[in-house]
Amino acid sequence: MSFKLTILGSNSAVPLKNRNPSSQLLNVNERFFLIDCGENTQVQLRKNGLSFQRIHHVFISHLHGDHYYGLIGLINSMHLLGRKKELHIYAHEPLKEIINLQLHAASIDLSFPLFFHTLSYESESILYQDDVITVSNIILDHTIKCSGFIFTEKKYKRKIDKSKIEKYGIHHDHYVSLMNGENYSFEGVIIANEKLTKKPKDFHSYAFCSDTIFLPHLAEKLKKVDVLYHETTFANGLESRASETGHSTTAQAAKIAKLSKMKLLITGHYSRRYIDLNILLDETKEIFSNSMLSYSGMSIDFNTIYQRNNI
């Protein structure tokens, strides 16, 4: 099963030549989730060979332009290319009015159904789930209302070991209970589940923490998450500036990762003042060694990343 993240943009408000505003695409078993949609998102999707017509769910963290200015362009391209499948947008209430106004001003009658799902300003809940994934929001603290998102792959059932099943002559009526982890028990015969089934593959979880000040209490909410994307807009020593603008420093992001016992920290939302991002990475690694920079075009396969990073 796939669980793959592609970074489309990881810069802060002002784009640079080689750094685009915030946007990511998460592929969970061929379910495609777009997380934020800054300028140039659809171009980055094309550059990375990703079909935006396969995106069915878009999650917008907040309504600063560098996190959603690419959305109307993406929606328009979907329309021009004859999209028929519905699109779901999860965002704070004003975005619905903004998008509808833009469509109305251009006299566009979309070729596909567009659904808006309002993010709460105050409460956290499950936003979407199916048989593979659950998506929930977490409240962040920025200069305007802002949410992060947690994507949690559902645990898979144990797999039937056909050779063992045949060896013991077990009827298929028992398959469901075995896949649910129960021991085989029939007419006084008991066989441990481990002898008849195989361990399911590991399931993954990912948290996206967009613009926010340092929030120590986030660590408790993230303890069951494997990989964290957390903004590091500023280097150490600029804590006051970070607080004033609703952002975090390298050390603050690293502390969240350390407190939550994260397996991997991915940093992003870099201020344009930093040309050499390794300065930020070095500071982050001083506190949390399993850290990495994000950059446009970066692809992370959760099924192999732990081995690559010796986690």
Backbone as CSV, one residue per row, in Angstrom:
resi,resn,N_x,N_y,N_z,CA_x,CA_y,CA_z,C_x,C_y,C_z
1,MET,0.841,-1.184,0.000,0.000,0.000,0.000,0.885,1.246,0.000
2,SER,0.538,2.230,-0.817,1.365,3.426,-0.914,1.024,4.436,0.174
3,PHE,2.035,5.129,0.634,1.882,6.275,1.536,3.051,7.184,1.197
4,LYS,2.787,8.123,0.295,3.865,8.895,-0.296,3.531,10.380,-0.294
5,LEU,4.487,11.181,0.155,4.320,12.632,0.235,5.212,13.307,-0.799
6,THR,4.637,14.237,-1.555,5.417,15.044,-2.493,5.305,16.509,-2.084
7,ILE,6.451,17.139,-1.872,6.480,18.548,-1.523,6.420,19.363,-2.807
8,LEU,5.400,20.194,-2.948,5.247,21.044,-4.126,5.776,22.449,-3.858
9,GLY,5.758,22.854,-2.605,6.270,24.157,-2.217,6.462,24.213,-0.725
10,SER,7.546,24.875,-0.275,7.825,24.912,1.166,8.397,26.247,1.617
11,ASN,8.207,27.287,0.802,8.693,28.607,1.202,7.602,29.353,1.960
12,SER,7.957,30.489,2.543,6.965,31.313,3.224,6.293,32.239,2.215
13,ALA,5.788,33.378,2.663,4.848,34.177,1.869,5.340,34.573,0.481
14,VAL,6.608,34.978,0.364,7.101,35.467,-0.929,7.844,34.350,-1.669
15,PRO,7.380,33.983,-2.877,8.064,32.923,-3.629,9.470,33.355,-4.039
16,LEU,10.361,32.399,-4.147,11.685,32.632,-4.707,11.816,31.843,-6.003
17,LYS,12.882,32.056,-6.723,13.069,31.410,-8.015,12.973,29.902,-7.920
18,ASN,13.537,29.345,-6.868,13.556,27.884,-6.727,12.783,27.400,-5.500
19,ARG,11.978,28.284,-4.904,11.201,27.892,-3.731,9.783,28.449,-3.849
20,ASN,8.820,27.551,-3.884,7.418,27.921,-4.058,6.682,27.974,-2.722
21,PRO,5.557,28.687,-2.669,4.754,28.717,-1.430,4.191,27.346,-1.087
22,SER,3.604,27.255,0.086,3.196,25.978,0.684,2.213,25.172,-0.163
23,SER,2.565,23.918,-0.375,1.665,22.961,-1.010,2.296,21.579,-0.960
24,GLN,1.464,20.579,-0.697,1.927,19.194,-0.639,0.851,18.279,-1.197
25,LEU,1.290,17.142,-1.725,0.346,16.116,-2.175,0.660,14.814,-1.448
26,LEU,-0.346,14.255,-0.790,-0.186,12.989,-0.074,-0.970,11.900,-0.788
27,ASN,-0.277,10.836,-1.144,-0.892,9.690,-1.814,-0.991,8.546,-0.812
28,VAL,-2.206,8.195,-0.444,-2.444,7.079,0.472,-3.245,6.022,-0.270
29,ASN,-2.545,4.984,-0.719,-3.190,3.907,-1.459,-4.017,4.445,-2.626
30,GLU,-3.394,5.339,-3.402,-3.998,5.957,-4.586,-5.186,6.849,-4.264
31,ARG,-5.264,7.319,-3.030,-6.163,8.406,-2.649,-5.285,9.648,-2.524
32,PHE,-5.609,10.705,-3.271,-4.723,11.858,-3.358,-5.307,13.042,-2.597
33,PHE,-4.530,13.528,-1.620,-4.951,14.633,-0.773,-4.004,15.814,-0.985
34,LEU,-4.558,16.956,-1.407,-3.756,18.168,-1.571,-3.816,18.959,-0.271
35,ILE,-2.644,19.313,0.253,-2.551,20.044,1.513,-1.991,21.425,1.216
36,ASP,-2.812,22.448,1.362,-2.506,23.819,0.970,-2.284,23.902,-0.539
37,CYS,-2.444,25.124,-1.058,-2.382,25.280,-2.520,-1.900,26.690,-2.851
38,GLY,-0.626,26.947,-2.542,-0.044,28.235,-2.863,0.121,28.416,-4.360
39,GLU,0.569,29.620,-4.757,0.813,29.893,-6.167,1.726,28.826,-6.784
40,ASN,1.473,28.538,-8.047,2.309,27.631,-8.834,2.093,26.150,-8.499
41,THR,1.078,25.850,-7.693,0.843,24.453,-7.310,0.585,23.575,-8.524
42,GLN,-0.286,24.023,-9.424,-0.612,23.147,-10.564,0.588,22.946,-11.483
43,VAL,1.462,23.935,-11.584,2.676,23.765,-12.381,3.594,22.746,-11.721
44,GLN,3.715,22.813,-10.406,4.550,21.854,-9.682,3.986,20.438,-9.789
45,LEU,2.683,20.312,-9.804,2.072,18.997,-9.997,2.488,18.431,-11.354
46,ARG,2.432,19.253,-12.377,2.820,18.798,-13.710,4.305,18.456,-13.762
47,LYS,5.133,19.308,-13.176,6.578,19.065,-13.198,6.927,17.737,-12.545
48,ASN,6.133,17.318,-11.569,6.415,16.085,-10.844,5.601,14.897,-11.351
49,GLY,4.959,15.082,-12.500,4.228,13.978,-13.113,3.018,13.527,-12.328
50,LEU,2.364,14.475,-11.630,1.218,14.152,-10.785,-0.056,14.703,-11.414
51,SER,-1.050,13.863,-11.581,-2.299,14.269,-12.207,-3.208,14.956,-11.192
52,PHE,-3.510,16.232,-11.431,-4.381,16.913,-10.467,-5.836,16.507,-10.619
53,GLN,-6.170,15.803,-11.703,-7.539,15.306,-11.836,-7.817,14.141,-10.872
54,ARG,-6.767,13.578,-10.288,-6.953,12.486,-9.334,-7.120,12.992,-7.895
55,ILE,-6.981,14.289,-7.724,-7.174,14.884,-6.397,-8.665,15.049,-6.138
56,HIS,-9.135,14.503,-5.042,-10.551,14.617,-4.692,-10.781,15.399,-3.406
57,HIS,-9.695,15.610,-2.622,-9.833,16.308,-1.346,-8.697,17.323,-1.190
58,VAL,-9.075,18.567,-0.895,-8.114,19.651,-0.714,-8.282,20.215,0.694
59,PHE,-7.171,20.308,1.430,-7.197,20.816,2.797,-6.389,22.115,2.856
60,ILE,-7.046,23.208,3.228,-6.402,24.518,3.294,-6.266,24.915,4.765
61,SER,-5.035,25.148,5.197,-4.781,25.393,6.620,-5.317,26.734,7.093
62,HIS,-5.151,27.783,6.272,-5.647,29.105,6.654,-5.642,30.011,5.426
63,LEU,-6.178,31.203,5.594,-6.450,32.041,4.435,-5.443,33.166,4.226
64,HIS,-4.184,32.923,4.533,-3.125,33.774,4.017,-2.810,33.298,2.608
65,GLY,-2.568,34.250,1.709,-2.510,33.947,0.285,-1.527,32.870,-0.123
66,ASP,-0.397,32.792,0.583,0.613,31.809,0.177,0.172,30.380,0.452
67,HIS,-1.011,30.219,1.023,-1.515,28.872,1.303,-2.736,28.502,0.453
68,TYR,-3.269,29.488,-0.320,-4.425,29.121,-1.140,-4.555,29.888,-2.458
69,TYR,-3.638,30.802,-2.788,-3.791,31.581,-4.007,-3.718,30.741,-5.280
70,GLY,-3.220,29.545,-5.199,-3.171,28.683,-6.376,-4.439,27.875,-6.596
71,LEU,-5.387,27.965,-5.672,-6.552,27.076,-5.718,-7.505,27.399,-6.863
72,ILE,-7.828,28.684,-7.073,-8.782,29.011,-8.139,-8.214,28.620,-9.509
73,GLY,-6.916,28.782,-9.690,-6.299,28.371,-10.951,-6.386,26.874,-11.160
74,LEU,-6.166,26.126,-10.087,-6.250,24.671,-10.159,-7.674,24.225,-10.481
75,ILE,-8.641,24.828,-9.805,-10.044,24.494,-10.053,-10.419,24.810,-11.502
76,ASN,-9.957,25.960,-12.005,-10.273,26.354,-13.374,-9.665,25.387,-14.385
77,SER,-8.437,24.942,-14.131,-7.799,23.982,-15.041,-8.538,22.654,-15.026
78,MET,-8.961,22.208,-13.870,-9.755,20.984,-13.783,-11.003,21.104,-14.648
79,HIS,-11.645,22.275,-14.557,-12.859,22.533,-15.340,-12.572,22.541,-16.840
80,LEU,-11.516,23.255,-17.249,-11.188,23.372,-18.666,-10.834,22.021,-19.287
81,LEU,-10.322,21.119,-18.462,-9.948,19.795,-18.947,-11.104,18.790,-18.838
82,GLY,-12.293,19.300,-18.508,-13.491,18.461,-18.550,-13.697,17.550,-17.366
83,ARG,-13.210,17.939,-16.210,-13.392,17.103,-15.022,-14.876,16.858,-14.761
84,LYS,-15.199,15.638,-14.332,-16.573,15.298,-13.973,-16.693,14.880,-12.508
85,LYS,-15.618,14.354,-11.950,-15.662,13.876,-10.573,-15.702,15.034,-9.593
86,GLU,-16.405,14.842,-8.496,-16.560,15.892,-7.499,-15.241,16.224,-6.807
87,LEU,-15.156,17.443,-6.290,-13.990,17.903,-5.548,-14.455,18.441,-4.205
88,HIS,-13.759,18.034,-3.133,-14.108,18.459,-1.781,-13.012,19.362,-1.230
89,ILE,-13.411,20.527,-0.722,-12.467,21.478,-0.140,-12.785,21.656,1.337
90,TYR,-11.759,21.495,2.169,-11.896,21.639,3.613,-11.134,22.893,4.015
91,ALA,-11.863,23.914,4.484,-11.227,25.195,4.781,-12.143,26.013,5.685
92,HIS,-11.626,27.135,6.151,-12.450,28.027,6.957,-13.494,28.718,6.075
93,GLU,-14.583,29.092,6.679,-15.787,29.542,5.984,-15.567,30.588,4.885
94,PRO,-14.750,31.631,5.069,-14.641,32.669,4.029,-14.159,32.161,2.672
95,LEU,-13.451,31.033,2.633,-12.925,30.564,1.353,-14.048,30.196,0.388
96,LYS,-15.133,29.698,0.898,-16.270,29.347,0.033,-16.760,30.576,-0.715
97,GLU,-16.902,31.683,-0.011,-17.357,32.924,-0.634,-16.331,33.443,-1.636
98,ILE,-15.046,33.328,-1.281,-13.978,33.802,-2.171,-13.989,33.035,-3.492
99,ILE,-14.034,31.709,-3.407,-14.008,30.882,-4.618,-15.265,31.098,-5.452
100,ASN,-16.414,31.137,-4.800,-17.664,31.352,-5.538,-17.677,32.713,-6.223
101,LEU,-17.113,33.741,-5.571,-17.036,35.072,-6.172,-16.142,35.058,-7.404
102,GLN,-15.015,34.367,-7.315,-14.106,34.284,-8.455,-14.753,33.555,-9.625
103,LEU,-15.459,32.473,-9.325,-16.142,31.730,-10.397,-17.250,32.574,-11.015
104,HIS,-17.980,33.287,-10.177,-19.082,34.128,-10.671,-18.555,35.259,-11.539
105,ALA,-17.459,35.893,-11.097,-16.893,37.019,-11.845,-16.440,36.590,-13.232
106,ALA,-16.008,35.333,-13.358,-15.537,34.815,-14.649,-16.631,34.071,-15.412
107,SER,-17.853,34.099,-14.864,-18.998,33.407,-15.493,-18.687,31.943,-15.768
108,ILE,-18.086,31.285,-14.786,-17.727,29.877,-14.933,-18.766,28.997,-14.248
109,ASP,-19.344,28.112,-14.999,-20.250,27.088,-14.481,-19.483,25.778,-14.518
110,LEU,-18.971,25.369,-13.386,-18.055,24.237,-13.328,-18.657,22.968,-13.923
111,SER,-17.788,22.193,-14.531,-18.194,20.928,-15.146,-18.286,19.797,-14.128
112,PHE,-17.970,20.103,-12.868,-17.967,19.073,-11.829,-18.544,19.639,-10.538
113,PRO,-19.052,18.775,-9.653,-19.586,19.247,-8.363,-18.448,19.674,-7.434
114,LEU,-18.623,20.822,-6.793,-17.639,21.345,-5.853,-18.303,21.478,-4.492
115,PHE,-17.709,20.801,-3.494,-18.280,20.806,-2.152,-17.311,21.464,-1.173
116,PHE,-17.835,22.343,-0.322,-17.041,22.983,0.713,-17.394,22.386,2.079
117,HIS,-16.366,22.102,2.851,-16.540,21.602,4.210,-15.864,22.589,5.157
118,THR,-16.620,23.165,6.048,-16.115,24.250,6.887,-15.295,23.724,8.059
119,LEU,-14.085,24.258,8.197,-13.258,23.943,9.359,-13.708,24.781,10.540
120,SER,-13.801,24.162,11.688,-14.154,24.898,12.902,-12.982,25.763,13.350
121,TYR,-13.294,26.920,13.875,-12.258,27.794,14.416,-11.782,27.326,15.789
122,GLU,-12.616,26.556,16.457,-12.334,26.241,17.861,-12.199,24.761,18.190
123,SER,-12.858,23.898,17.435,-12.898,22.485,17.817,-12.121,21.614,16.838
124,GLU,-11.707,20.455,17.324,-10.963,19.481,16.526,-11.816,18.236,16.332
125,SER,-11.822,17.708,15.126,-12.680,16.562,14.835,-12.175,15.830,13.608
126,ILE,-12.801,14.707,13.313,-12.507,13.977,12.076,-13.171,14.710,10.922
127,LEU,-12.388,15.043,9.917,-12.898,15.758,8.757,-13.330,14.810,7.651
128,TYR,-12.599,13.703,7.531,-12.868,12.747,6.454,-12.326,11.397,6.867
129,GLN,-13.042,10.338,6.473,-12.504,9.001,6.653,-13.157,8.038,5.680
130,ASP,-12.390,7.012,5.327,-12.911,5.917,4.534,-12.308,4.630,5.090
131,ASP,-12.246,3.584,4.305,-11.753,2.316,4.828,-10.236,2.266,4.939
132,VAL,-9.557,3.330,4.480,-8.097,3.334,4.481,-7.506,4.423,5.374
133,ILE,-8.135,5.593,5.430,-7.517,6.765,6.042,-8.515,7.561,6.878
134,THR,-7.999,8.195,7.921,-8.768,9.160,8.706,-8.014,10.479,8.702
135,VAL,-8.719,11.573,8.436,-8.111,12.900,8.431,-8.808,13.760,9.483
136,SER,-8.018,14.358,10.368,-8.577,15.221,11.407,-7.813,16.536,11.449
137,ASN,-8.397,17.533,12.076,-7.741,18.835,12.179,-7.211,19.066,13.589
138,ILE,-6.198,19.915,13.698,-5.687,20.364,14.990,-5.599,21.884,14.948
139,ILE,-5.981,22.527,16.045,-6.004,23.979,16.112,-4.596,24.513,16.360
140,LEU,-4.146,25.410,15.490,-2.850,26.058,15.638,-3.059,27.503,16.093
141,ASP,-1.972,28.227,16.295,-2.068,29.606,16.778,-1.223,30.502,15.881
142,HIS,-1.892,31.191,14.974,-1.227,32.071,14.018,-1.859,33.467,14.143
143,THR,-1.535,34.373,13.256,-2.117,35.715,13.313,-3.571,35.731,12.845
144,ILE,-3.986,34.712,12.119,-5.400,34.475,11.824,-5.682,33.018,12.162
145,LYS,-6.945,32.628,12.139,-7.314,31.262,12.481,-6.618,30.283,11.541
146,CYS,-6.070,29.226,12.120,-5.247,28.302,11.341,-5.383,26.890,11.897
147,SER,-5.382,25.923,11.009,-5.486,24.519,11.410,-4.356,23.698,10.792
148,GLY,-3.938,22.706,11.544,-3.067,21.675,11.003,-3.921,20.461,10.695
149,PHE,-3.303,19.430,10.120,-4.047,18.229,9.752,-3.248,16.983,10.102
150,ILE,-3.956,15.955,10.561,-3.335,14.668,10.846,-3.963,13.613,9.949
151,PHE,-3.123,12.905,9.216,-3.562,11.840,8.312,-3.122,10.508,8.924
152,THR,-4.083,9.677,9.273,-3.792,8.416,9.948,-4.309,7.242,9.134
153,GLU,-3.395,6.418,8.692,-3.767,5.212,7.957,-4.393,4.220,8.935
154,LYS,-5.484,3.609,8.539,-6.142,2.649,9.413,-5.359,1.345,9.464
155,LYS,-5.402,0.711,10.630,-4.680,-0.550,10.803,-5.272,-1.619,9.900
156,TYR,-4.385,-2.391,9.321,-4.826,-3.476,8.450,-5.004,-4.761,9.241
157,LYS,-5.889,-5.598,8.753,-6.116,-6.883,9.404,-4.942,-7.819,9.132
158,ARG,-4.817,-8.835,9.961,-3.771,-9.839,9.745,-4.077,-10.613,8.463
159,LYS,-3.029,-11.124,7.853,-3.182,-11.832,6.587,-3.171,-13.345,6.804
160,ILE,-4.070,-14.024,6.129,-4.151,-15.478,6.211,-2.912,-16.110,5.575
161,ASP,-2.282,-17.023,6.294,-1.151,-17.789,5.756,-1.735,-19.054,5.116
162,LYS,-1.883,-19.044,3.813,-2.587,-20.116,3.113,-1.941,-21.481,3.317
163,SER,-0.620,-21.509,3.369,0.047,-22.799,3.549,-0.284,-23.396,4.909
164,LYS,-0.349,-22.555,5.936,-0.681,-23.042,7.287,-2.154,-23.433,7.386
165,ILE,-3.002,-22.653,6.752,-4.433,-22.942,6.751,-4.697,-24.301,6.117
166,GLU,-4.028,-24.557,5.005,-4.197,-25.836,4.326,-3.621,-26.978,5.156
167,LYS,-2.516,-26.704,5.829,-1.875,-27.730,6.652,-2.817,-28.219,7.751
168,TYR,-3.508,-27.270,8.381,-4.406,-27.629,9.483,-5.839,-27.894,9.012
169,GLY,-6.091,-27.725,7.726,-7.424,-28.002,7.192,-8.508,-27.104,7.764
170,ILE,-8.214,-25.831,7.910,-9.153,-24.894,8.518,-10.116,-24.345,7.464
171,HIS,-11.392,-24.385,7.801,-12.440,-23.948,6.881,-12.432,-22.422,6.762
172,HIS,-12.861,-21.929,5.601,-12.842,-20.475,5.357,-13.810,-19.706,6.255
173,ASP,-14.743,-20.399,6.896,-15.651,-19.723,7.831,-14.900,-19.060,8.979
174,HIS,-13.670,-19.507,9.240,-12.885,-18.968,10.353,-11.960,-17.815,9.925
175,TYR,-11.957,-17.501,8.644,-10.993,-16.508,8.138,-11.178,-15.135,8.784
176,VAL,-12.424,-14.695,8.914,-12.676,-13.345,9.436,-12.158,-13.193,10.855
177,SER,-12.459,-14.173,11.708,-12.004,-14.090,13.096,-10.478,-14.155,13.181
178,LEU,-9.869,-14.956,12.316,-8.403,-15.034,12.292,-7.791,-13.710,11.839
179,MET,-8.379,-13.097,10.828,-7.873,-11.816,10.336,-8.041,-10.713,11.379
180,ASN,-9.005,-10.894,12.274,-9.216,-9.930,13.353,-8.315,-10.190,14.553
181,GLY,-7.443,-11.204,14.440,-6.475,-11.469,15.497,-6.870,-12.530,16.504
182,GLU,-7.998,-13.188,16.306,-8.449,-14.195,17.257,-7.758,-15.536,17.004
183,ASN,-7.620,-16.317,18.058,-7.073,-17.667,17.914,-8.111,-18.577,17.269
184,TYR,-7.649,-19.641,16.639,-8.557,-20.635,16.071,-9.025,-21.554,17.193
185,SER,-10.321,-21.707,17.287,-10.879,-22.584,18.318,-12.081,-23.322,17.728
186,PHE,-11.972,-24.676,17.655,-13.052,-25.460,17.074,-12.976,-26.892,17.603
187,GLU,-14.069,-27.314,18.204,-14.204,-28.677,18.726,-13.031,-29.051,19.630
188,GLY,-12.700,-28.129,20.514,-11.650,-28.388,21.511,-10.234,-28.155,21.012
189,VAL,-10.081,-27.874,19.727,-8.756,-27.607,19.164,-8.501,-26.102,19.165
190,ILE,-7.383,-25.698,19.755,-7.018,-24.281,19.804,-5.639,-24.096,19.163
191,ILE,-5.560,-23.188,18.221,-4.290,-22.889,17.548,-4.059,-21.382,17.629
192,ALA,-2.888,-20.983,18.083,-2.567,-19.564,18.231,-2.647,-18.848,16.880
193,ASN,-3.164,-17.651,16.922,-3.358,-16.869,15.703,-2.060,-16.694,14.917
194,GLU,-0.939,-16.494,15.622,0.345,-16.245,14.966,0.793,-17.405,14.087
195,LYS,0.286,-18.603,14.371,0.662,-19.772,13.587,-0.121,-19.885,12.285
196,LEU,-1.186,-19.088,12.182,-2.072,-19.216,11.031,-2.140,-17.947,10.170
197,THR,-1.616,-16.870,10.701,-1.692,-15.604,9.971,-0.333,-14.907,9.929
198,LYS,-0.253,-13.917,9.081,0.958,-13.108,8.964,0.681,-11.699,9.477
199,LYS,1.700,-11.103,10.053,1.561,-9.745,10.577,1.246,-8.775,9.442
200,PRO,0.266,-7.901,9.649,-0.046,-6.925,8.592,1.087,-5.917,8.448
201,LYS,1.103,-5.215,7.343,2.142,-4.216,7.129,1.968,-3.069,8.116
202,ASP,3.038,-2.368,8.378,2.979,-1.228,9.274,2.076,-0.152,8.667
203,PHE,1.327,0.536,9.517,0.513,1.636,9.033,1.205,2.950,9.407
204,HIS,0.905,3.990,8.652,1.628,5.244,8.789,0.701,6.373,9.237
205,SER,1.318,7.422,9.760,0.572,8.622,10.130,1.443,9.840,9.876
206,TYR,0.793,10.940,9.527,1.507,12.149,9.129,0.761,13.376,9.641
207,ALA,1.504,14.313,10.222,0.914,15.556,10.711,1.494,16.743,9.971
208,PHE,0.624,17.625,9.533,1.009,18.850,8.839,0.706,20.024,9.759
209,CYS,1.754,20.659,10.264,1.592,21.827,11.128,2.070,23.051,10.377
210,SER,1.134,23.788,9.872,1.420,24.979,9.104,1.807,26.119,10.045
211,ASP,1.518,27.354,9.648,1.950,28.536,10.396,1.418,28.529,11.826
212,THR,2.335,28.623,12.779,1.935,28.610,14.188,3.077,29.065,15.078
213,ILE,2.725,29.645,16.204,3.729,29.910,17.218,4.052,28.591,17.923
214,PHE,5.044,28.617,18.760,5.449,27.436,19.518,4.332,27.039,20.484
215,LEU,3.814,25.820,20.325,2.721,25.318,21.160,3.136,23.999,21.802
216,PRO,3.722,24.034,22.994,4.184,22.799,23.639,3.107,21.736,23.781
217,HIS,1.844,22.161,23.963,0.772,21.177,24.160,0.490,20.354,22.903
218,LEU,0.985,20.813,21.751,0.807,20.031,20.525,1.455,18.660,20.628
219,ALA,2.538,18.601,21.392,3.295,17.346,21.497,2.406,16.197,21.960
220,GLU,1.513,16.465,22.882,0.627,15.415,23.389,-0.318,14.931,22.295
221,LYS,-0.792,15.843,21.463,-1.710,15.481,20.378,-1.010,14.707,19.266
222,LEU,0.295,14.849,19.186,1.048,14.252,18.088,1.772,12.971,18.465
223,LYS,1.575,12.483,19.681,2.368,11.345,20.157,2.140,10.053,19.385
224,LYS,1.025,9.923,18.713,0.770,8.707,17.948,1.085,8.891,16.463
225,VAL,1.720,10.002,16.131,2.072,10.306,14.750,3.524,9.923,14.491
226,ASP,3.807,9.451,13.285,5.165,9.022,12.931,6.019,10.154,12.379
227,VAL,5.443,10.913,11.448,6.204,11.941,10.734,5.492,13.279,10.870
228,LEU,6.277,14.316,11.160,5.732,15.654,11.363,6.350,16.648,10.385
229,TYR,5.493,17.412,9.713,5.941,18.594,8.992,5.614,19.792,9.877
230,HIS,6.629,20.561,10.224,6.418,21.722,11.094,7.179,22.901,10.518
231,GLU,6.543,24.042,10.507,7.201,25.231,9.990,8.425,25.612,10.814
232,THR,9.452,26.114,10.136,10.628,26.713,10.776,10.941,27.989,10.003
233,THR,10.094,28.970,10.183,10.241,30.209,9.429,11.525,30.946,9.788
234,PHE,11.912,30.854,11.071,13.067,31.625,11.543,14.119,30.754,12.221
235,ALA,15.348,31.264,12.205,16.451,30.617,12.914,16.399,30.978,14.395
236,ASN,17.193,30.294,15.180,17.286,30.604,16.605,17.733,32.049,16.802
237,GLY,17.285,32.643,17.887,17.612,34.025,18.174,16.547,34.998,17.724
238,LEU,15.584,34.511,16.927,14.502,35.372,16.445,13.153,34.960,17.039
239,GLU,13.202,34.498,18.273,11.981,34.044,18.934,10.932,35.151,19.040
240,SER,11.369,36.371,19.350,10.428,37.488,19.478,9.754,37.786,18.140
241,ARG,10.557,37.806,17.081,10.008,38.050,15.751,9.047,36.933,15.353
242,ALA,9.399,35.710,15.686,8.531,34.568,15.382,7.194,34.710,16.093
243,SER,7.231,35.071,17.361,6.004,35.220,18.137,5.136,36.354,17.586
244,GLU,5.761,37.464,17.217,5.032,38.617,16.681,4.300,38.278,15.393
245,THR,4.912,37.454,14.569,4.346,37.131,13.251,3.597,35.797,13.230
246,GLY,3.489,35.141,14.387,2.745,33.883,14.460,3.481,32.707,13.877
247,HIS,4.798,32.670,14.076,5.603,31.599,13.496,6.493,30.937,14.547
248,SER,7.297,29.969,14.086,8.179,29.206,14.969,9.619,29.279,14.478
249,THR,10.537,29.000,15.398,11.954,28.906,15.055,12.347,27.445,14.887
250,THR,13.579,27.241,14.445,14.086,25.887,14.256,14.051,25.088,15.553
251,ALA,14.528,25.699,16.636,14.579,24.998,17.922,13.183,24.661,18.418
252,GLN,12.240,25.549,18.187,10.873,25.309,18.661,10.225,24.141,17.927
253,ALA,10.425,24.071,16.629,9.896,22.936,15.867,10.555,21.643,16.316
254,ALA,11.863,21.685,16.553,12.594,20.497,16.993,12.118,20.034,18.365
255,LYS,11.786,20.975,19.227,11.303,20.613,20.566,9.960,19.893,20.480
256,ILE,9.090,20.346,19.580,7.807,19.655,19.391,8.044,18.223,18.941
257,ALA,8.948,18.044,17.990,9.256,16.700,17.483,9.830,15.818,18.584
258,LYS,10.680,16.387,19.404,11.313,15.625,20.480,10.315,15.268,21.573
259,LEU,9.495,16.222,21.971,8.504,15.984,23.018,7.467,14.949,22.598
260,SER,7.112,14.941,21.318,6.100,14.007,20.821,6.694,12.672,20.392
261,LYS,8.025,12.536,20.538,8.733,11.306,20.180,8.489,10.927,18.724
262,MET,8.600,11.931,17.884,8.397,11.743,16.453,9.512,10.875,15.869
263,LYS,9.205,10.149,14.817,10.234,9.365,14.125,11.021,10.229,13.150
264,LEU,10.342,11.218,12.577,11.003,12.076,11.605,10.347,13.449,11.610
265,LEU,11.173,14.493,11.540,10.700,15.871,11.416,11.093,16.413,10.046
266,ILE,10.109,16.945,9.329,10.348,17.616,8.052,10.061,19.092,8.274
267,THR,11.007,19.948,7.955,10.812,21.375,8.180,10.466,22.100,6.884
268,GLY,9.837,23.283,7.041,9.451,24.054,5.868,8.970,25.438,6.231
269,HIS,8.367,26.137,5.243,7.874,27.509,5.382,9.019,28.456,5.742
270,TYR,10.072,28.388,4.965,11.291,29.145,5.245,11.156,30.614,4.834
271,SER,11.664,31.496,5.673,11.727,32.907,5.335,12.676,33.105,4.158
272,ARG,12.356,34.059,3.283,13.200,34.303,2.113,14.548,34.886,2.486
273,ARG,14.717,35.273,3.762,16.017,35.820,4.185,17.109,34.745,4.192
274,TYR,16.694,33.466,4.191,17.670,32.375,4.266,17.919,31.792,2.875
275,ILE,19.079,32.025,2.355,19.458,31.461,1.061,19.995,30.042,1.266
276,ASP,20.857,29.867,2.266,21.397,28.560,2.605,20.548,27.955,3.719
277,LEU,19.689,27.021,3.354,18.767,26.430,4.330,19.459,25.465,5.282
278,ASN,20.669,25.068,4.973,21.402,24.174,5.874,21.656,24.811,7.230
279,ILE,21.648,26.138,7.268,21.765,26.844,8.550,20.599,26.454,9.453
280,LEU,19.402,26.420,8.867,18.208,26.044,9.642,18.240,24.565,10.011
281,LEU,18.676,23.737,9.070,18.723,22.303,9.339,19.699,21.974,10.464
282,ASP,20.856,22.598,10.456,21.855,22.338,11.502,21.307,22.689,12.877
283,GLU,20.593,23.802,12.967,20.020,24.204,14.259,18.946,23.219,14.710
284,THR,18.140,22.754,13.774,17.083,21.791,14.107,17.681,20.485,14.605
285,LYS,18.731,20.023,13.924,19.350,18.747,14.273,20.068,18.771,15.620
286,GLU,20.433,19.938,16.087,21.063,20.024,17.404,20.126,19.528,18.493
287,ILE,18.826,19.666,18.264,17.830,19.236,19.250,17.176,17.933,18.835
288,PHE,16.887,17.777,17.550,16.220,16.561,17.054,16.961,16.084,15.816
289,SER,17.755,15.060,15.974,18.679,14.642,14.911,17.983,14.119,13.662
290,ASN,16.818,13.488,13.820,16.106,12.929,12.663,15.245,13.996,12.005
291,SER,15.911,15.006,11.473,15.245,16.123,10.817,15.734,16.232,9.383
292,MET,14.872,16.752,8.505,15.265,16.956,7.121,14.562,18.188,6.559
293,LEU,15.215,18.845,5.625,14.634,19.990,4.939,13.645,19.516,3.880
294,SER,12.599,20.292,3.659,11.712,20.029,2.525,12.055,20.994,1.401
295,TYR,11.813,20.562,0.172,12.074,21.409,-0.986,11.143,20.981,-2.110
296,SER,10.893,21.894,-3.041,9.971,21.615,-4.144,10.459,20.423,-4.960
297,GLY,9.583,19.452,-5.136,9.910,18.255,-5.893,10.368,17.093,-5.032
298,MET,10.530,17.326,-3.758,10.964,16.268,-2.839,9.854,15.226,-2.686
299,SER,10.213,13.966,-2.793,9.259,12.868,-2.662,9.683,11.955,-1.521
300,ILE,8.745,11.651,-0.644,9.043,10.862,0.550,8.129,9.646,0.590
301,ASP,8.704,8.470,0.464,7.962,7.218,0.538,8.025,6.721,1.974
302,PHE,6.908,6.736,2.665,6.872,6.354,4.073,7.209,4.883,4.277
303,ASN,7.078,4.072,3.243,7.387,2.647,3.375,8.881,2.373,3.420
304,THR,9.691,3.340,3.009,11.143,3.132,2.999,11.920,4.196,3.754
305,ILE,11.275,5.273,4.126,11.996,6.404,4.695,12.668,6.080,6.023
306,TYR,12.073,5.206,6.811,12.661,4.898,8.109,14.017,4.213,7.948
307,GLN,14.104,3.332,6.944,15.375,2.673,6.700,16.426,3.672,6.191
308,ARG,16.003,4.578,5.301,16.941,5.537,4.741,17.499,6.485,5.812
309,ASN,16.665,6.781,6.801,17.099,7.721,7.815,17.545,7.053,9.115
310,ASN,17.679,5.714,9.057,18.154,4.952,10.205,17.344,5.210,11.471
311,ILE,16.045,5.289,11.282,15.171,5.517,12.437,14.819,4.191,13.081
